[in-house]
Amino acid sequence: MFTDDATLGELAKLLPQFADIEHVLQPPEVEARYILKRAAKHFEQLQANEEDREELGYLVEALVDKSWERIHSGHFSQVPLTTRQIYALACYYKIFLLLLNNSGVEQRERCSAILDEALLLGCTDNLYGQSNELQSALMKYLDDVERNKNNPKPLPILEELQRIVCRCDIPQLDAPSLSEFRACCYDALQPTILLNTLNHWPALSKWRDLNYLLKVAGNRTVPIEIGSNYASDEWSQQLVKIRDFLYRQFGDTNHTNDFEVEYLAQHELFAQIPALKSDICVPDYCSVNTESTTPVDIKAWLGPKDTVSPMHTDPKHNLLCQVFGSKRIILASPSDTANLYAHESEFLGNTSQIDAANLDFERFPLLSSVRFYELILQPGDCLYLPPKWWHYVRSNTPSFSVSFWFE
């Protein structure tokens, strides 16, 4: 079956046997059970009938489409886990069926987008014994081709910002020890800027060259927020290639384009693209609670000047690490929650209605009793935020931040 591509043949051995996924395909998933059982049997065979493969391709394509529609039929949090698992499995088989017909560059780029959607919309973690291994190997195979050869021009290398002396209403600690961090920050629930803790990150120098990000991740599909503020009525999301996002938001150095502000925000980019994760390190401070077994959540925040995260809270401890660019941040204590006018909707219940940068005391009179804390997060800085602290974030320049949420 794989006489033209031995590597693809080795990858196919990582596909599940039907017994590996049968637990997912219980009633009422009769149609999915039939199609995925047939797909599993197909790839277990050394030889396959071309007519059978073509028919299987139509069936798998239909299962992908049907599962996609089910995922998008309501709020994502309410989608059954089984639906997402079936979608991921169908995407895996769709990729292999497409590559069997043609494994050229354009086909691999198409399959890379399908794999990204499987990762973003499906549920692939520990789906079966070798699912994580297949995912990693397939990423490498699909990325091992010439990329971006038709890009119109190089992206800019962003200027290295010089550190400035500016307002900072919270403590600053210079590379504190773990015990000092625990005592002064974690146990005290005290927001603090941690200086000189990221100097060893390769990302600090490598990521300012946007062509590096383009080379490593340009062909990958990610969720992008459109509009500068997720609480506004005009806000929306789309799945786009990082290449297109980079050119729209950073490629016009003369600032003549009329694209809306887009933001790669709160995305698990480093699980999707492990090559970028090697440019950063999880700070030791994330392991200060030795009793916690909860994994650290690592999120990426990449966008142009003037992206905004409105005043909101998060449930976990947070280390917000600034790789390039700077951000204006305004904080308020959990003790002022009653005076910060949280939205009443469930979706925005952790978000304030106020514009922290332009306080409207007439509309929100209780703000007069709130104490706000302001700071500028500069390249190489790490901001520790305790749980439930309110924070407003606006990028002063093009910016890339990485957040680490931990217990």
N, C-alpha and C positions, 0 to 999 in steps of 0.2 A: 504493500500500500504506500510506503514511504521511500520508494527506491530513489527518488529525486532529491530527497532531503533527509539525510540520516539523523541530523539534529532534531528535526521535527518528529521523527519516529521515536527517538528517545524520550522526547517530551510527552508523546502520546501514552507512554507507559505509566505516566503519573496521573492520567485520567482515572476516574473511579470505576471499579466494577459495580455491577448493579447492587450487589449485596452491601457495598459501602454506603449507598445512598438510599436504600430501600426504606429506612426509618423516616426519611423526609416525605416519602411518597405514599402516605396512607390516605384512605378515603377522607374527603371526597375528591382527592386529586387523581382521578382515574385517567384523564387525558394526559396529564404530565407524566404519570407513572408509565403509560404505554410508550410515549415518545422517548423518555429518558432511558427506559429499559432497552428499547431498540437501539438507541445511540450507544449505550454502554456495550451492548453485544457487538455492535458494528466495529467498534474500535478494539475489541478483544481479538478480532479475527486478523489473521495475517494477510488474507486476501479479501477483497470486497468487490461486489458487483457494482459497476458504475451506475446502473439504473437505480439500484437500491440506494446508493449514496445520494443521487439527485433527489429521490423522493424523501429521504431522510432530511436533506437540507431544507426542503419546503416545510416539513413538519417542525423542525427545530426553530426555523425562522418564525413560524406562526406561534410557537410557544413563547419565544422571546417577546414578540409583539403583545400577546395576550397578557403576559406577566407584567410587562411595562405598563399597560393600561390599568391593571389592577393596582399597581404601586401608586399610580397617579390619580386614582379615583377618590381619594380622601386625604386626610392629614397623614403625613409620612409616619408619624409616631404610632398610628393606629393600623398600619399595614401588618398583616400576620407574618411572623418570621418565616413560615413555610413558603409564602409567596416570594419573599426575597431570596430564599435559598434556591427555589426552583428557577428563578430568573438568573441567578449566578451560574447554576449548572448549565442551563440552556445556552448562556453566553459562551461558556467554555467550549461546548460542542460546536456552536456556530463558528467560533474562531478556527477550530481545527478543520472543519468542513470547508471553510473559505480558503485556508492555507493549502489544503490538499489540491485545490484547483489552481492556485496561483500564490506563490510565496514571495512575489516581488515587492519592491519598496512601497508602492502605493497600496498594495493589499495589506502589507504589514501595518502601515499607518492607519488604515481602516480598522484593522483588528485591534490595534492599540487603543483606539477610541472605544471599541466594544468592551475591551477588558477594563478600561477605566470606569465605564458605566456599570459593569458588573461589581466593581469594587465600591463605587459610590452609592448605588441603589440596591444592589444585592447584599447578601450576607455570606461572606466567604471565609470568615475566620473559623478554623477547625471544622469546616463543613464535612470533611472526611479525613482519613488518616494522612493523606499526602496533599491535601488541598493547599496548604501554605507553601509547600515546596513547589507545586505546580505554578502557583501564582508568581513566585519569585523567578522561577526559570523562564516562564512565559514572558514576563516583563523584559528580561535580559535578551531573549531571542528577538522580540519585537523591536527593541531599541537598538539592536546591533546592525543598523543600516545607516546609510548616509542621510542626514537630516538637513532641513533648512537650506537646501542648495538654491532655492529660488527666492530667498529673502531679498527684498529690494535694496536694503542698505544696512550697515551695522547699527546696532543699538548703542546708545551712549555709555561711557564709563562714568558713573556718577562721581562728582567731586567729593573728596573726603572732607567732611565738615570739621572745622577747628572748634575746639571746646570753648564755650563762652561762660562767663560768670553771669548767673541769672538767679531769679527768685526761686527759692526752694523752701516750702513751708513744713517739710518733714525732715527727720534726721537723715544723715548720710554716713555710711560706714565704709571704710576702705578695706576691701577684701577681708571681711570678718571671718574668724574661725567658725567652725560648725557650732561649738558651744556658745560663742558670742552671738551668733545668729539666733540660736534657740532662745537664749535669755533675753536679748534685746528686741527681737522681732517676732518670732514664732509664738513663744509663750506669752509675750506682752501684747500680741495682736497689734503691733505698731507698724504702720506703713513706713518703709525705709528705702532709700536709694542705696544700692550696693555698688560700690565703685571697684574697678579693676578686677572684676571676677570673670570677665569674658575674653581677656587679652589673648588667650591661647586658641580661640576659635578661628579656624581658617576662613569661616564665613565673613568675618569682619573685612577682609580684603578681597576675597573672591567674589562675593555677591554684588559688590558695587559695579562690577563689570557685568552688565545685563546680558552680554553675549554669552557669558558662562552659563547663566540661568537658561538662556535660549538653547544652548547646546545640550545641556543635561536634561532639561524638562520641556523644551518647546513643543514637542508633539503630544504631550499628555493633556488630557481633558480634566478640567477642574470646575467646581461651582464658583461663579463670580456674582457678587452683589452689584446691582446696577442702581446708582443713586448714592448720594453721599451719606445717607442716614437711614438705617433699617426701620426706624419708627415712622418714617414719612409715608404718605399715601402713594408717592411715585416710585417707591422702592420695589425692586423685583430681583429675581435670580435667573441665571442661565448657565448651562454647561458650555464651556468654550475651551479651545486649545490655549495653553499658556502662551504660545507663540503669538496668537492674535491679540491676546490681552496685553502682552508686553509692547507690541508695536502700537496699539491704540493709545495706551496710557503713558508710554515713555519714549516712543519713537520720534515724536514731533518736538524736537528741541527748540523750534521757533514758536511753539505754543499757538499754532494756527488752526489746529483741528477743532472740530465741534462735537467730539464724542462726549457722552455723559461720563461722569466719574464712575469708575468701576473699582471694586475692592475684592481681592482674594482674602477673605476674612474667616477666621475661626475654622480653618480647614486642616485636616490631618494629612498635610502634604508629605510629611516625612515617612509615614507608613506607606504612602502611595509611591514615593520616589526615594528609595533608600540611599541613593547616591548623594542626595542633599543632606541627609541625616549625618553622613560622615563628616560634614563641615561644622557640626555643632556638637556640644556635649550636654548631657543632662546635668545641671548643677548639683553638687553634693548636698546642697541645702534641701533638695526635694526628698532626701532620705532622712531628715532630722527626726521624723516620727518612726522609730524603729519597730513599732507595733503594727504599723499600717502594711497591709498586703495589697492595697489598691494600686494598680499601675498608674504611672504619671501620664497625663494627657498632654500631648505636645501639639500645639496649634500654630499655624502660619498666618501672618497678617502682612500682605504685600499690596501696596497701592500708591497712587500719585499724591501730590499735595492736596489737602483739604478733604480727605476722607474723615468721616466722623463716626465714632461710636457714642451715642447719646448716654447721658448719665444712667448707669445701671449697676446691678450687683451680680456677683457670681458666688456659687455655693462653696467653692473650694479655696484653699490657699493658692496664690498665684505668683509666679515669678515672670514678669514681663521684660524680656531681654531685647534691647535695641541693637540691631545689626547695622543698618545704615539709616541716615535721615534722622529727624527729630520730631518729637510729638509734645504738644501741650496737653497736660493732664490736670484735671480738677477733681479733687476728692471730697467726700463727706462721710462722716462716721455713721455706722449703723444706728447709733443713738438718735440720729436726726431723721430716721426713716419716715416717721409720721408727718414730717414737715416737707417732704420732698415730692409729694404728689405723684405716686406711682400710678401707672395706667391700671384701669380696672379689668381689662381683658386678660384672659389666662395666658395668651401668647406673650403679652408685654407686661406681665405682672411684676417682673424684676426691673422694669425700665421706668424712669421718671418722665413726666410730661414736660419738664422744664428744659430750656436751653441754658446750660450751665455757663456758657460763655457770654450770654446776654440776658441777665436775670430780669424778669418781669415781675416786680413786686406788687404791681396793681392786680395782675391776674392771679398771682400766687403769693399772697401776703405772708404766709407762714415762713417763707424763705428768709425773712428778716431775722429769724432766730437761728438760722443754720450757720455753722462755721465751716467755711470752705478752705481747702488747702490746695495750693497751686504749685506746679513744678514743670520743668522742661526735661523730658527724657532724651538724652543725647547718645550718640553712637558709643557702644561699649557699656552703657549703663544697664543695670538690672533693677527693676522696681519690684519690691516685695509688697503684695497686697493681701491682707488677711481676708478671710471669708466675710461676705456681706457688706464690705466697704463699697460705697458708691463711687463710681469713677466715670468721668467724661474724658474722651480721648480724641484729639484732632491732630492730624499730621501737618506739620509746618512745611514739610518738603516731601519729595518722594521718599518712601519709607518701607523698611522691612523689619518686622518684629517677630519674635518667637515667644510664645507663652507656654509655661509649664504649670499645669494645674495638678495639685497633689493634696493628699489628706494630712 
